[in-house]
Amino acid sequence: MPRNIRSDKKQNTVRINAGEWRSRLIKFPDAEGLRPTPERVRQTVFNWLGQDLTGMNCLDLFAGTGVMGFEALSRNAKMVVLVEKTPAVYKAILDNKSTLKADAALVLNGDALGFLEKNRQLFDVIFLDPPYNQGWLDKVLPLLPAHLGKDGVVYAEAEYAIKPSDAWQVLKQSKAGNVFYHLLKLHHG
């Protein structure tokens, strides 16, 4: 008798760790390069940001599971735009939006650079967790000043430590396993 009686594939899940949807599960499919931000990293990031994001507009530019955007909404963000290119992953974010009744989430199926080119909205927090080893941060970071509101910050994950530059100051940074994560703010000169 076959051990695998179920023909449907088990969905991967990640748990929202605070706020209105605390402990709710977000489901997502297997997809190349998709790595949900670990729970302890998310806890640290939202400690950095302050647990209450009331009134903030957020952008989750490489949304993946969408967990960073949903964590922000769970903590009262005014709205979150989630941009995801992979169709199956985009559909999973839409399903999670529906399950959570996350009306303040705008989920877009598209490319990060295309979104930044067309969109003129300003955001208080931008989450960046692009696929590794493809040079995304080098492509995207120079475009973000046009999208950040007056005291806006960028949360960035990378496979390396981001160094301060003429444009960006590193407010906070840490490392978990192979993941370097940072809170960046524009230098205002």
N, C-alpha and C positions, 0 to 999 in steps of 0.2 A: 504494500500500500504506500503510495507516495506521501512523503512528509509534508510537501507543500500543497495542501488542498486548496488554499485560497489562490485564486488566479489574479486578484487585484493586488497591485503593489502597495506596500505599506508607505504611507506618507511620512516624510520627515516632519518633525515639529520643533518649535522653539517656544519658550514660555515668556510672556510679558512679565517683568518683575516688579512693577510698581504702578500705582495710580488706579484709575477707574477700572481698568481691565486686568489688574494684577492677577497672576496665575492663569490667565486665559492662554490657550495654545494657538499658535499660528502654524498653519500647515504649508509645506512647500515641497516641490518636486526636486529630484536629483537634477542638477544642471552643472555643466562644466564651469569650474571656477567659483561656484556658489559656496560661500563660507559664512554662515551666520555669525555675527559678532557675539563672542562668548558672554554668558550672563554676567560674570564678574567684571568684564570690561564695560558692559553697558551700565552696571551699577556705578562704576567709577566715573564714567562719562557724565551720567546724569547728576552725580554729586558735583562734578565740576560746573555743570550748567545751572545748578540749583534745581531742586526736584520739581518745582512748580514753573511750568512754561506758559502760564496764563497770558493770553494776548499775543503770543509769538507766532510768526509765520515761519515755517520750516520747509526745507527742501532736502529730500533724500534722493540724491542724484544718481546713484547706482544702487537702486533700492534692494535688489536681491530678494530676500525673504520679506522685506518691508518692516522688519522688527524695529529698526531705529525710528522710523516714522510713526509706527503704531505706539511705541514707547512714549514718544513726544506727545501724541494725541491723548494717550492715557493720562498724561500729566498736564492736561488742559491747554495744550497748544491750540491756537486759534484755528490754524489750518496747516496741512502738510501736503506738499506736492511730492509724489513718489514717481520717479522716472525709471523704467525698466525696459531694456531692449529685448530680452529673450521672451518670445511669445508665451511659452508654457509657464514661465515664472511670473510674467505679467498677469496671466489669468489667475494664478494662485493668489496674488495680491488682491485682485478684484474679489475673489471668493472670500478672503479674510476680511476685506472691507465690509462686505455684505454681512458676514457672520457677526462681526463686531458692531454693525450699524454705525460705522465710522463715516458719518456724513461729511466731516470736515477734511476727509482725505480726497485728493484729486490724483487719480492714478493714470499715468500716461505711458503708452507703449512707444518708446522711442529711444533715440541715441542721446547721450549726455551732451555732446558738442552741439547737436542740432537743437536741443532744448535751450541751451545757453545762448545760441545765436538768435533765436526767435523771441525768447521770453524777456520781458523788461521789468518783471516784478522784483521787489527787494525783499530779502529774507533776513530774519534775525539769527537763524542757525541753519547752516548747510552741513549735511552729513555726506562725507565722501568715503566710500569703501569700494574703490574700483578693483577690477581684476588685477592681480599682481603680474609683474614682469611684462607689462605692455606700455609703460610710459605714460599712463593716464594722468597722474598728478602733474607732470610737466606740461601736459596739454591743457588741463582744466584750471589749475590754480591761477594762471595769468588772467583768465576770463572772469574769475569770481568777484573782483572788486566792483564790477558793474552790477552785481546781483546782491551785494550785502548792504543791509540797512546800517544806520549810524552806529551802533555799538555791536554790529553783527560779528559772529564767530563762526569758524569752520572747524568741524571735527573731521579729522582725516586718519584713516588707517592705511598702513603701508607695510611692505616687507623690509623697510629700512627706516632709520631715524631721519625725520625731516629737520634740516638745519634752518636756523633763522636766516632771513634774506633781507634785501633792501625793501621788499614789499611786505613780508610777513614776519611777525614776531611769534615765537612759540611760547604760549602762556603756560601750558602744562604738557607733559608727555610721560608715557610709561610704556612698559612692554609686558606682554603676556605670551609665553611660548615664542612663536615666530612672528607675532603681530606687534608692530610698533603703533601706538595710537597717540594722537596729538590734539590739542586745542590751539587753534591759530587765530590771530587777530591781525588786521591790517595795521601797518605802521602809518600813522597819520603825521605827515611831515609838514 
